[in-house]
Amino acid sequence: MSNDFVADAKTEISGMAKDGMRHPSTKPVLLGGAVGAAAGLLLPVLSIPAGLVIGLGVMFYKRVRP
C-alpha cells in the first residue's frame, strides 16, 4: 500500500513540476497552501510556514488519494 502511494505521489509531483500551472493538481494544492498559511496567520498556536506546509500536504494527499 505505501509503495503505491509513494509511486503515485512521485508521478503527481513530476507531472506538476513538468506541466506547472497547466497540471490539474497544481492550483488546488497551491490554494490549500494559501489557506493553511492564512490559518497560520490567524491562529496563535500555528505559524505561517507550518500552516503553509500543512495546507500543501493535506491538499496534495487529497489529490493523490481522493
N, C-alpha and C positions, 0 to 999 in steps of 0.2 A: 504494500500500500504506500509506504513512504517513498519507495523508488518511483512509483507512478507520479506522485506529487512533485518530486524533485525534477523528473523529466518534463512534466507539464509546465512547471514553473520556469525551467530553463528555456523551453520553447517559447513561452509567453514573453519572457524578458528579452530574448534575442529578437523576437518579432517586434516588440515595442522599440527596441534600440534601432532596428533596421528601418522601420516604417515611420518612426517618430509620431507626430500628431495624427497621421492618417490611420494608425493602428486603432482598432475599435476599443482596446483596453486603456489606452493612454489617458484620454480625457477623464474617464471615471476614476482612475487611480489618482490622478493629479487633484481632482476635486475632493477625493477622500483625504488627501494630504492637507488641502486647504482647510477643510472642515476640522480636521484634527488640530491644525495649528491655531485656528480660531478658538477651539475648545481650550487649548493650552494657554491662550491669552486670557480667557475669561475665568478659568478655574485656578484657584491658588495652589492646588496640590499637583498641578501638571505644568511643565514648562512648554514653551512653544516648540522647541526642537523635538521633545518627547512626543507631543501631540501630533506633530508632522509625521514622525516615523510610525507611530501607532496608526494614524489615519491611512497612510500609504500601505502599511502592512495589511490592515483589515480589508481594504478595497482590493488589493492585489489578491489576497486569499479568496475573496468572494468571486473574483474573475476566473481564477484557476479552478476553484471548487464551488460551483454555484449552488 
